[in-house]
């Protein structure tokens, strides 16, 4: 029987490959959750999967490429959540608050994927990842940065934010990302170690955001607006998108 033209079989094969790759990524994430980054190897993934090592290498050229694929998955999920957060009506500072909360929710519900981004950006991982996957990750990272830059540019345009002298939108976007990543990355380990035992996660995150945005004189200030109510409104809106993390409170 003659082979079918490639145009007839490619869509099905492509879909099957995408589904299999997502299944492998889900399994890899489970291994990370149980055994940490050192425990995720191609042999371990092969042993727990239903496919051969050769098939796994057809998807990921190395363990490092697998880490990069997990970081791509992380970025795609964050972009979906950010897009949902931006649907919430409100002034520019409330929209920035929505992005911060979406990022916080993601870090709490998907801690493994959240931290994958840090590991995937190390030189050893980058050197052994496929150029195509690195390019995709770069594209997604630029999309996330563009969202933050756009919100700040809008705030400057409507007068609710004034750019500090000799500073740029890029600098403000980086400072916000650094503050958000640091706070979220430290939150769970701090709780697990029993440090700052009276720390209430949600109010602490809101405090940090308000201190940063008040410091930039981003209007309306926290003394002029009830951002606790805004926070609760954003949480309610995002509730249908992400499940509550274990131990998370409102």
C-alpha positions, 0 to 999 in steps of 0.5 A: 500500500503506498504511503499517505502524503505527508500532508495527510499524516503530519497533523495527527503525528504532530498532535500525538507528539505534542501530547506525548511531550506534555505528558513527559513534562508533567512526569518530569515536574512530578520527579522534580517535586519528589526528588529535586533537580538532582533527581531528574535524569533522562534514565529516571524519566525513562524508567517512569514513562511508557516510552523508550529513552530514544523517544524521549531524546526525540523530544529533548536533546539533553536533560538540560533541554528538558529543563528549558522545556519546563521553563517554556511551559512555565512562561506559557502558563504565566502569560495565560494567567497575566492575560486573564489578570489584565482583563480585570477593570481598574486603574493602572496601579490596580492592574499592576497589582493584578499582575503581582497577585497572578505571579504570586498565585503561580508561585504558590500553586506551581512552585516547581515550574516557578523555580525552573526559570532560575535553573534554566537560565544557568550557563550549563543549561543554556549551553546544552539546550536546543537553539529552537527551544532557547529561542522560544523561551526568549520570545516568551520572556520578551512578551512578559517584559513587554506586558510590564513595560506597557503598563508602566508606559500607560501609567506615565501617559495618564499621569499616575506615574512619573518617571524618576530622573535619569531612570527608564521604564526598563529599570522600573520593570526590572525592579518590580520583577526582582522584588516580586521574584525575591519575595515569592521565592523566599516565602515558602522556604521561610515558612518551612524553616519556621522563620518569621512565624507571624508572617501572613503571606497575603498581607505581606505580599501586598505590603511589599507591593505597596511599599514599592509603588508608593516609593515610586509615587504611583497614584493613587497611593496606598493612603488614598486607595483601599488596595486590600479591597482591590487585592480581594477583588483580583483574587476572586477574579483569578480563583477560577484560573488557579486552584488554591495552594496548600496552606494559602489563606486570603 
